[in-house]
């Protein structure tokens, strides 16, 4: 029984990796820097920049090895992407060993929301044009 659970966990981790790889490949193929990618609904209706605006273009710049451009497009995505990859890697290793997945404490969720909202607030200030993609 535990063998089947371990196998399901490995398959799940592999699916996540394949999905992430396919998403990056589609991002590179669509080239959001030079094509008209649909705008964020918040930006389209209010003109405000949300925490994820420019994230697709930032991932595209990272995929092309252009870190300065990625940081200019969306510094939050560039900073959080390695953290998300490390979390996924840790989760997949823990599943492979049969250990329980780490639980994110409530404070972690609150901190994420506070950072995202703070970034969105600062990003929309008149002097913060550098933070807008």
C-alpha positions as CSV (number, residue, x, y, z in Angstrom):
1,X,0.0,0.0,0.0
2,X,2.8,2.5,0.9
3,X,4.5,1.7,-2.4
4,X,1.4,2.8,-4.3
5,X,1.3,6.1,-2.3
6,X,4.9,6.7,-2.9
7,X,4.5,6.1,-6.6
8,X,1.5,8.4,-6.8
9,X,3.5,11.1,-5.1
10,X,6.4,10.7,-7.6
11,X,3.9,10.9,-10.5
12,X,2.4,14.0,-9.0
13,X,5.8,15.7,-8.6
14,X,6.7,14.7,-12.2
15,X,3.4,16.2,-13.5
16,X,4.1,19.5,-11.7
17,X,7.6,19.6,-13.2
18,X,6.3,18.8,-16.7
19,X,3.5,21.4,-16.4
20,X,6.0,24.1,-15.2
21,X,8.3,23.2,-18.0
22,X,5.5,23.4,-20.6
23,X,4.4,26.7,-19.2
24,X,7.9,28.2,-19.6
25,X,8.2,26.7,-23.1
26,X,4.8,28.3,-24.0
27,X,5.9,31.6,-22.5
28,X,9.1,31.5,-24.6
29,X,7.3,30.4,-27.8
30,X,4.6,33.2,-27.4
31,X,7.2,35.8,-26.7
32,X,5.2,38.2,-24.5
33,X,7.8,41.0,-24.9
34,X,7.0,41.4,-28.6
35,X,3.4,40.2,-28.9
36,X,0.2,41.7,-27.5
37,X,-0.5,39.7,-24.4
38,X,-3.9,40.4,-22.8
39,X,-3.6,42.9,-20.0
40,X,-4.4,42.2,-16.4
41,X,-8.1,42.9,-15.8
42,X,-7.2,45.2,-12.9
43,X,-4.7,47.2,-15.0
44,X,-7.1,47.2,-18.0
45,X,-10.0,48.7,-15.9
46,X,-8.2,50.9,-13.4
47,X,-4.8,51.6,-14.8
48,X,-3.3,50.2,-11.5
49,X,-0.5,47.7,-11.5
50,X,-1.2,44.5,-9.6
51,X,1.6,42.5,-8.0
52,X,1.7,40.1,-10.9
53,X,1.6,42.6,-13.8
54,X,4.7,42.0,-15.9
55,X,5.2,38.6,-14.4
56,X,4.8,36.7,-17.6
57,X,7.3,39.0,-19.3
58,X,9.7,38.7,-16.4
59,X,9.6,34.9,-16.6
60,X,10.2,35.2,-20.4
61,X,13.2,37.4,-19.7
62,X,14.5,34.9,-17.1
63,X,14.1,32.1,-19.6
64,X,16.3,34.1,-22.0
65,X,18.8,34.8,-19.3
66,X,18.1,38.5,-19.0
67,X,18.0,39.0,-15.3
68,X,18.2,42.9,-15.4
69,X,15.1,43.0,-17.7
70,X,13.3,40.5,-15.5
71,X,13.9,42.5,-12.4
72,X,12.7,45.7,-14.1
73,X,9.5,43.9,-15.3
74,X,8.5,42.4,-12.0
75,X,11.0,42.2,-9.1
76,X,8.5,40.4,-6.9
77,X,8.0,37.5,-9.3
78,X,11.8,37.2,-9.8
79,X,12.4,37.1,-6.1
80,X,9.5,34.7,-5.3
81,X,10.2,32.2,-8.2
82,X,13.4,30.7,-6.6
83,X,11.5,30.4,-3.3
84,X,8.6,28.6,-5.0
85,X,11.1,26.3,-6.8
86,X,12.9,25.5,-3.5
87,X,9.5,24.8,-1.8
88,X,8.5,22.5,-4.7
89,X,11.9,20.7,-4.6
90,X,11.7,20.2,-0.8
91,X,8.1,18.9,-1.2
92,X,9.1,16.5,-3.9
93,X,12.1,15.2,-1.9
94,X,10.0,14.8,1.2
95,X,7.3,12.9,-0.7
96,X,10.0,10.7,-2.2
97,X,11.2,9.8,1.3
98,X,7.7,9.3,2.5
99,X,7.8,12.2,4.9
100,X,4.8,14.5,5.5
101,X,4.8,17.7,3.5
102,X,5.6,20.8,5.3
103,X,2.7,22.9,6.3
104,X,2.8,26.6,5.7
105,X,1.9,28.4,8.9
106,X,-0.8,31.0,8.8
107,X,1.8,33.7,9.4
108,X,3.4,32.6,6.1
109,X,0.2,33.2,4.2
110,X,-0.3,36.5,5.9
111,X,3.2,37.6,5.2
112,X,2.8,36.7,1.5
113,X,-0.4,38.8,1.2
114,X,1.1,41.7,3.0
115,X,4.2,41.7,0.8
116,X,2.1,41.4,-2.4
117,X,-0.2,44.2,-1.3
118,X,2.7,46.4,-0.2
119,X,4.5,45.8,-3.5
120,X,1.3,46.7,-5.4
121,X,0.9,49.9,-3.3
122,X,4.5,51.0,-3.8
123,X,4.5,50.0,-7.4
124,X,1.6,52.4,-8.1
125,X,3.1,55.5,-6.4
126,X,4.1,58.2,-8.9
127,X,7.9,58.0,-8.1
128,X,8.0,54.2,-8.5
129,X,7.9,54.0,-12.3
130,X,11.0,51.8,-12.2
131,X,8.9,49.0,-10.6
132,X,6.4,49.0,-13.5
133,X,7.0,46.7,-16.4
